[in-house]
Amino acid sequence: MRSLIPLVLFVLLAVSCADAQKPNRETLREELRAILKEHPELILEVLREQRIPLYEIVEQGAAAKQAAEDKRRMEAELANPLDPGLDPARPVLGPLDAPFTVVEYSDFLCPYCGIAAETMHELVKKYPGKIRLQFKHFPRSENGLTLARVHEAVGMQDHAAAWAFHDEVFTKQEALQRNFAPTLDAILDGLAASHSIDLERLAANLQNPDVLARIEKDTAEAQKFGFRGTPSFVVGGVSVRGSWPLAKYEDVLKQVAAARAARGETTGTCLDCPDSK
């Protein structure tokens, strides 16, 4: 069957090199179509021989398609921002009246969420007074759910302690994966010492139905926005999927500010301006 490949290549070359006479080109195309119709296995054979270039073409096509979808989604969300709920009764990093809101949907045992947590701290610190960050839960395992419940229960006592728990858990992800219960106990003992967390009250709060209700509401909200994995974000009303360098979130916020300014809004129209809201 391989002896037909040179013939196919000859016909392809003839088609590309044919003169401008349409009948001649159409005849050559029909001959090629007839050969491939009679021997469709030739197509697979050529593709196998060129599988690496083919794979690269498919990858490039998929990346281009994703980029186009991301662009369309961002344009739509800049025009009609997503509106995640912000609950001031839960821990918020940054001032409550900050002009830009970032909501993070995270899983305490997701390695990429640990990286994103550091980036979020850096973002809030770099733009003091400009950003308020609320951490929400999208747990992917039973242990992840347990940590989310503890985080909420700690926050019922002390918001600063909840952020300290947040940071300590992400720092100790590997230890939690290896030896969950003892590591969690050690983290809580440390919080009791450093932030005067009442462990008996914590145990009672863990039974509070509001704790699980908050987590279920967070998860439902993440799914409503089309998020399927962690970390995911709503940055100034625009969805961002995955953990990215700081510059990615800055770029989104600057586009949000520009869109607000174009609509004639008076707040949240400049990320870099030190005195603006």
Steps between C-alpha positions, in 0.01 A plus 500: 500500500793735559561513125193720468645775718735634228201512267299699753792736552537539125134592465529748791802659334321513170205674662723761661703559187223486245444804283207728554262298281213400728402179314854361536507572875157349549602183314806454718294555814250238389783253434640558848154470655445170320833358621435597861142373485622163375791487746406705814772318695752719318385799700564320829838380378612850408370634832691235694820588320443868583358450850734745675423794267133400512503503881662843499234631261223362724661656809530837326139479387378413849701786652365746244144381562542535877650848462207608284250360751680674788496830310128473427424410862706790635332749266157373610588515870656846473170618355288300747716417805441190707362581843623262769363555845730678748427416863662747744425255784766272349875573483591764242858603426524870427254781581130426458455822299778420252398577140610163359373164621675168444323181599707183509349150479754263644579160646744489792665182369544618139872578434417768243268663753797531734693688232199719426456581870848654508423696184178637651687621809750670270222662297322646805829620646613666175182709471416606857144619542405398146413131528283293730543123479247246618607137518226251414498123497486250215628184675581196287534236774372412846818629666472818295145539626616449860757776463240731347269437797779570749591821318143625522469398866825679587372809317194505723737580786766715336546606137875551544529149641313366196756660268780360718339154468473554123871579471612219730295234322639594160851497645444151643319342203751216461485413871120501488505268201729257684356516851178698504356489854822555701606785272161670530509461879845662511379793287203556731716477811721768349198724432379453856837631619553780247143630459329378819263278306266315736515138383182402684311782332659396172366146542152642567518729195592204281154361575333827402293433186599842366857373449406229254235723343765763418724242332212354300401850391860574394513180297167568333613854414825372346306251289250769397792698357615196303801417715597134498835506679710691749617762542245717324435870546259780432724803460302822486212305347716310249560126529857373512574128501818357648805632681685774311787741562411828667505688169198305373275620783636854468419501129144385564447766767634772268259388228218506756600856598505609135157348437358681804646829384352447154157453659541828688536343844685698763643225723745224420622670183873498575704224661832688511377844608589532870222740600211372291224263598 
